[in-house]
């Protein structure tokens, strides 16, 4: 096998930029060494590959291709492959996802194209949430909602039982693990054919140790009074609790899954916030105990001598543990020169936001005039305290240029990690893989 067969995006050209000597002089491993490796050892090496690299390596031989159907290999890949803090840009009318890899690389962030496992435009489903390699698609029709869970890599599909409450456009939260699935569908109750109210929340729980094992809907709980949920804002899940934003006035709603109860936490500077979004910072497979609730929002105090900015806070104290209190601590603020460019791209229309690991992505919503692609996706690296623009997306011919060029109707940004193995979907009645699609890029 030739390691040079892996496809890498080319380095950006520029004055004075040349590839390093080490990159230009890659050393090929003697094929005789690979032939003499024991198969279990070779499988262990492949299990340590990131998902995009393994999908490219499947083309080497028939045996590598069929590893995707091997349960022991999938289990090993789940344990040993590196965590990938990707972001998925999705629109209901597109049959593909655009994946952004924000990790620092010589050529900067990278883009991938990933086909959706369902014909989204024809099926009447829209992307609503993501967790542990699974994407959740919610039915568009009003009434009892259908929630589909899918692994776009293996194209496994599973449907949750029909939702017990009739709704219009509810807010969806998803938390999946290796042996459990928790899905929350909140608000927009259809109290009549012509009226909706934010009244109740339905929670679906499936666990390998539960009875019945395929999962069940728990008794509905009541939302706090005067709740106003935005389905595009989604939910963040940290330490057994879902967090979502309520507007008019702004408040953070906290749902304790075990207690089936809600509480409220006041956000910072709530009278001056615009486009607030709750996100999960940190965490991931490498450090789930470090996950914390984050709030990303624009701050506008026109009557005070405070410059407009985009800020990031984290929640500490009782609020982070589900209590009614808690303190917000500002951890980052967008530099003024970056904010000036971002404000031009955003044009006062707001932005979509998601966080994955140490990275936060901000994407301005669409407007009447398209904004150039290089200035519309902003990445914040919290570990390096660094703000940088994502490069132009090369997949402008796949009907998704509007996603990166400012949105399009109903576009979403989700924290998505491409995984070969998503054992939690086995708790449901999943279909067998119809076709295997890798990520292009």
C-alpha positions as a printed Julia matrix, in Angstrom:
441×3 Matrix{Float64}:
   0.0    0.0    0.0
   1.34   3.42  -0.92
   0.76   6.07   1.76
   1.05   8.76  -0.89
  -2.29   7.64  -2.35
  -4.15   9.71   0.24
  -5.62  12.85  -1.31
  -4.84  16.16   0.39
  -6.2   19.57  -0.52
  -3.42  21.64  -2.12
  -1.6   24.25  -0.11
  -2.78  27.79  -0.81
  -0.42  29.66  -3.07
   1.09  32.97  -2.13
   4.28  34.97  -2.26
   7.07  33.4   -0.31
   5.06  30.25   0.47
   6.72  26.96  -0.42
   6.0   23.43   0.78
   8.27  22.24   3.56
  11.13  19.87   2.82
   9.58  17.17   4.98
   6.28  17.36   3.12
   8.0   17.29  -0.26
  10.16  14.29   0.56
   7.7   11.72   1.89
   9.24   8.3    2.46
   7.49   5.28   1.01
   7.27   2.19   3.2
   8.55  -1.01   1.63
   5.47  -3.0    0.47
   7.14  -6.17   1.78
   6.81  -4.78   5.3
   3.04  -4.38   4.9
   2.67  -7.89   3.49
   4.4   -9.4    6.53
   2.34  -7.59   9.15
  -0.13  -9.83  11.01
  -3.7   -9.05  10.04
  -4.78  -8.09  13.6
  -1.92  -5.58  13.78
  -2.78  -4.13  10.37
  -6.43  -3.8   11.42
  -5.34  -1.97  14.55
  -3.34   0.49  12.43
  -6.37   1.11  10.21
  -8.59   1.53  13.27
  -6.46   4.5   14.34
  -7.11   6.36  11.08
  -9.5    9.31  11.07
 -12.77   8.5    9.3
 -11.99  10.46   6.07
  -8.6    8.73   5.76
 -10.12   5.28   6.25
 -12.79   5.96   3.63
 -10.01   6.7    1.14
  -8.03   3.63   2.25
 -11.01   1.36   1.53
 -10.18   1.6   -2.18
  -6.83  -0.14  -1.66
  -8.16  -3.69  -1.64
 -11.3   -5.77  -1.16
 -10.41  -6.71   2.41
 -10.08  -3.07   3.5
 -13.41  -2.33   1.85
 -15.22  -5.05   3.8
 -13.82  -3.91   7.15
 -16.75  -1.52   7.28
 -19.0   -4.56   7.77
 -16.86  -6.04  10.57
 -18.28  -5.44  14.06
 -14.92  -6.0   15.85
 -13.21  -3.5   13.54
 -15.97  -0.91  13.98
 -15.72  -1.28  17.75
 -11.94  -0.84  17.57
 -12.29   2.21  15.3
 -14.77   3.77  17.72
 -12.25   3.41  20.57
  -9.02   4.36  18.81
  -9.79   6.76  15.96
  -9.14  10.44  16.71
 -11.96  12.79  17.6
 -12.94  15.03  14.65
 -14.63  18.31  15.65
 -16.31  18.86  12.26
 -19.23  21.16  11.45
 -22.07  20.28   9.07
 -23.72  22.97   6.95
 -27.15  21.76   5.85
 -30.19  23.1    4.03
 -33.5   21.25   3.74
 -33.51  21.47  -0.07
 -30.04  19.97  -0.63
 -29.08  16.33  -0.95
 -25.61  16.87   0.51
 -23.9   18.19   3.59
 -20.89  20.46   3.54
 -18.46  19.48   6.29
 -15.88  21.91   7.63
 -12.79  20.66   9.43
 -11.62  23.66  11.52
  -8.46  22.1   12.98
  -5.17  23.95  12.32
  -3.48  22.59   9.22
  -0.81  23.95   6.86
  -3.49  24.72   4.27
  -6.05  25.93   6.82
  -9.54  24.49   7.4
 -10.71  21.87   4.9
 -14.08  21.22   3.26
 -15.71  17.86   2.52
 -18.86  16.9    0.64
 -21.06  14.22   2.21
 -24.25  12.87   0.59
 -27.31  12.77   2.81
 -28.74   9.31   3.6
 -32.27  10.35   2.62
 -33.58  12.28  -0.39
 -34.27  15.31   1.79
 -36.11  17.48  -0.74
 -38.61  14.74  -1.6
 -38.95  13.12   1.81
 -40.21  16.2    3.67
 -37.58  16.09   6.4
 -35.2   18.8    7.6
 -31.97  18.49   9.61
 -32.65  19.34  13.25
 -29.79  18.11  15.49
 -26.61  16.01  15.61
 -24.79  13.95  18.21
 -22.13  11.2   18.27
 -22.04  10.69  14.51
 -25.83  10.7   14.12
 -27.97  13.31  12.36
 -31.59  13.89  13.35
 -34.14  14.8   10.66
 -37.56  16.13  11.68
 -40.67  15.79   9.53
 -41.87  19.1    8.1
 -45.6   18.34   8.18
 -47.54  19.61  11.18
 -49.07  17.09  13.58
 -47.44  14.13  15.3
 -43.77  14.48  14.38
 -41.48  11.79  12.98
 -37.82  11.93  13.96
 -35.29  10.04  11.82
 -31.78   9.23  13.02
 -29.15   8.56  10.37
 -25.47   7.81  10.01
 -24.52   9.46   6.68
 -21.31   7.4    6.43
 -22.89   3.91   6.6
 -26.33   5.2    5.48
 -28.1    3.51   8.38
 -31.56   4.93   9.04
 -33.86   4.49  12.03
 -37.13   6.15  12.94
 -38.26   6.96  16.45
 -41.85   6.12  17.36
 -44.34   8.8   16.36
 -44.28  11.79  18.72
 -47.16  11.79  21.23
 -47.97  15.54  20.87
 -49.04  17.38  17.75
 -46.63  20.22  16.93
 -45.8   22.69  14.17
 -42.07  23.62  14.28
 -40.65  22.42  17.59
 -37.11  22.73  18.93
 -35.13  19.46  18.9
 -32.29  18.29  21.13
 -30.3   15.06  20.68
 -27.78  13.32  22.95
 -26.45   9.95  21.77
 -23.88   7.7   23.39
 -22.58   4.23  22.67
 -25.54   2.56  24.42
 -28.17   5.27  24.76
 -30.21   7.86  22.9
 -32.06  10.85  24.37
 -34.18  13.04  22.1
 -36.16  16.09  23.2
 -38.94  17.72  21.14
 -40.1   20.98  22.73
 -42.67  23.68  22.12
 -44.93  24.78  19.27
 -47.86  22.68  20.53
 -50.81  22.67  18.14
 -53.63  23.75  20.45
 -55.93  24.13  17.42
 -55.58  23.9   13.65
 -54.78  27.63  13.61
 -52.88  28.28  16.86
 -49.68  27.12  18.56
 -48.31  27.63  22.06
 -45.07  26.67  23.8
 -46.57  24.39  26.43
 -44.97  20.96  26.67
 -41.9   18.84  25.97
 -41.74  15.2   24.85
 -38.65  13.14  25.73
 -37.62   9.89  24.04
 -35.22   7.59  25.9
 -33.58   4.44  24.56
 -30.98   2.58  26.59
 -29.41  -0.84  26.22
 -30.44  -1.61  29.82
 -33.97  -0.21  29.54
 -37.23  -2.09  29.04
 -38.47  -2.01  26.36
 -35.05  -1.84  24.71
 -36.21  -0.06  21.5
 -36.99   3.0   23.66
 -40.1    4.9   24.69
 -41.56   8.37  25.09
 -41.65   9.48  28.72
 -44.61  11.46  30.14
 -44.62  15.01  28.82
 -43.28  17.83  30.98
 -44.36  21.48  31.01
 -42.18  24.32  29.76
 -41.67  27.32  32.04
 -44.29  30.04  31.62
 -43.84  32.62  28.86
 -41.32  30.48  27.0
 -40.58  31.45  23.4
 -38.34  28.94  21.61
 -36.54  29.3   18.28
 -36.24  25.91  16.51
 -33.2   27.14  14.56
 -31.31  27.77  17.81
 -31.44  24.1   18.82
 -30.24  22.81  22.19
 -26.95  22.17  23.95
 -26.48  19.03  26.07
 -24.08  19.06  29.04
 -23.94  16.74  32.08
 -27.39  15.22  31.65
 -29.18  18.51  30.93
 -30.44  20.24  27.8
 -30.04  24.02  27.5
 -32.06  26.16  25.1
 -32.71  29.86  24.6
 -36.03  31.59  25.19
 -36.63  35.06  23.76
 -38.83  38.04  24.68
 -37.18  38.44  27.16
 -34.05  36.34  26.78
 -33.69  33.5   29.29
 -31.79  30.21  29.38
 -34.06  27.21  29.93
 -32.5   24.13  31.58
 -34.11  20.7   31.27
 -32.99  18.01  33.72
 -33.64  14.73  31.89
 -33.49  12.53  35.0
 -35.85  14.77  36.96
 -38.07  15.6   33.93
 -38.15  19.21  35.17
 -37.27  22.67  33.88
 -35.56  25.68  35.45
 -34.41  29.12  34.3
 -31.04  30.85  34.3
 -30.66  34.54  33.47
 -28.19  35.27  30.65
 -25.59  38.04  30.92
 -26.44  41.49  29.52
 -29.8   40.12  28.35
 -31.19  43.54  27.34
 -28.33  44.06  24.89
 -28.02  40.61  23.3
 -28.67  39.85  19.65
 -28.59  36.4   17.96
 -27.75  34.53  21.19
 -26.84  30.85  20.81
 -26.18  28.21  23.45
 -23.41  25.75  22.62
 -21.45  22.92  24.18
 -17.77  23.82  24.57
 -15.09  21.22  25.16
 -16.08  17.61  25.71
 -15.82  15.13  22.85
 -14.61  11.56  23.16
 -11.24  12.67  24.51
 -12.6   14.61  27.47
 -16.37  14.47  28.09
 -15.92  15.65  31.66
 -14.61  19.02  30.45
 -17.81  19.96  28.58
 -19.4   23.23  29.64
 -22.28  25.43  28.55
 -21.32  28.38  26.37
 -23.27  31.42  25.2
 -22.3   33.23  21.98
 -24.04  36.5   21.13
 -23.67  39.94  19.64
 -23.67  42.77  22.18
 -25.11  46.15  21.22
 -25.26  48.95  23.81
 -25.98  51.98  21.68
 -26.43  54.43  24.57
 -23.27  53.47  26.43
 -19.64  53.82  25.52
 -19.28  50.08  24.84
 -18.15  49.0   21.37
 -20.3   46.5   19.52
 -18.82  43.04  19.61
 -19.46  39.29  19.62
 -18.71  37.7   22.98
 -18.45  34.21  24.42
 -19.44  33.31  27.99
 -19.41  30.06  29.96
 -21.8   29.13  32.76
 -20.47  28.22  36.18
 -21.98  27.44  39.55
 -25.49  26.18  40.23
 -26.74  27.09  36.77
 -24.32  24.64  35.19
 -25.62  21.88  37.48
 -29.26  22.57  36.78
 -30.04  25.01  39.57
 -31.72  28.33  39.14
 -28.59  30.41  39.76
 -25.1   30.37  38.35
 -22.67  32.96  37.09
 -21.6   33.71  33.54
 -17.93  34.36  32.89
 -16.77  36.07  29.69
 -14.04  33.98  28.09
 -13.59  35.58  24.65
 -14.42  38.69  22.65
 -14.13  39.15  18.9
 -11.36  41.66  18.01
 -12.64  44.94  16.62
 -10.98  44.57  13.21
 -12.49  41.09  12.78
 -15.86  42.3   14.05
 -15.88  45.12  11.5
 -15.59  42.59   8.67
 -18.07  40.23  10.31
 -20.64  43.01  10.76
 -20.45  43.81   7.04
 -21.02  40.14   6.15
 -23.84  39.78   8.68
 -25.62  43.0    7.72
 -27.77  42.98  10.87
 -29.55  39.76   9.85
 -28.06  37.59  12.61
 -25.91  34.51  12.33
 -25.98  30.75  12.84
 -23.6   29.38  15.45
 -22.35  25.99  16.65
 -19.49  24.74  18.82
 -17.57  21.48  18.7
 -14.71  20.73  21.04
 -12.56  23.85  21.26
 -13.97  25.42  18.08
 -16.88  27.79  17.46
 -18.23  28.52  13.98
 -20.28  31.63  13.12
 -22.07  31.87   9.75
 -24.07  35.0    8.79
 -27.61  34.4    7.62
 -28.6   35.07   4.04
 -29.6   38.46   2.72
 -30.74  40.09  -0.51
 -27.17  40.31  -1.8
 -24.74  37.42  -1.7
 -21.58  37.96   0.32
 -18.24  36.66  -0.97
 -17.57  33.16   0.32
 -14.22  33.84   2.08
 -15.81  36.35   4.48
 -18.88  34.45   5.59
 -17.69  31.55   7.77
 -15.7   32.55  10.84
 -13.91  30.05  13.09
 -12.89  30.73  16.69
 -10.25  28.46  18.24
 -10.78  28.81  21.99
  -7.61  26.93  22.89
  -5.43  29.31  20.86
  -7.73  32.32  21.38
  -7.63  32.83  17.62
 -10.25  34.06  15.13
  -9.82  33.14  11.46
 -11.9   33.03   8.29
 -12.62  29.71   6.63
 -11.32  29.36   3.05
 -13.62  29.32   0.02
 -15.58  26.13  -0.36
 -14.52  24.24  -3.52
 -17.93  22.57  -3.96
 -19.73  25.48  -5.58
 -21.25  23.25  -8.26
 -23.26  20.99  -5.95
 -26.18  23.29  -5.22
 -24.77  24.24  -1.84
 -22.95  27.46  -2.66
 -25.74  29.4   -0.95
 -25.01  27.62   2.31
 -21.52  29.0    2.52
 -22.29  32.27   0.78
 -24.62  33.43   3.5
 -27.13  30.7    4.09
 -30.15  30.17   1.95
 -33.56  29.54   3.44
 -33.44  27.58   6.67
 -29.78  26.61   6.61
 -28.37  25.09   9.79
 -24.89  24.65  11.24
 -24.52  21.52  13.37
 -21.63  20.09  15.39
 -21.13  16.76  13.61
 -18.43  14.11  13.97
 -18.2   11.62  11.09
 -18.09   8.12  12.59
 -17.98   4.67  11.08
 -19.59   3.13  14.17
 -22.74   4.52  15.79
 -23.87   1.6   17.98
 -26.69   3.59  19.57
 -28.72   3.41  16.36
 -28.87  -0.35  16.87
 -31.27   0.28  19.78
 -33.86   1.26  17.16
 -35.21  -0.63  14.19
 -32.48   0.46  11.8
 -32.42  -0.43   8.14
 -29.45  -2.16   6.58
 -26.94  -0.08   4.6
 -28.21   0.5    1.08
 -25.01   2.01  -0.3
 -21.77   3.25   1.13
 -20.78   6.85   0.49
 -17.47   8.38   1.48
 -16.6   11.99   1.99
 -15.2   13.76  -1.07
 -12.41  16.2   -0.46
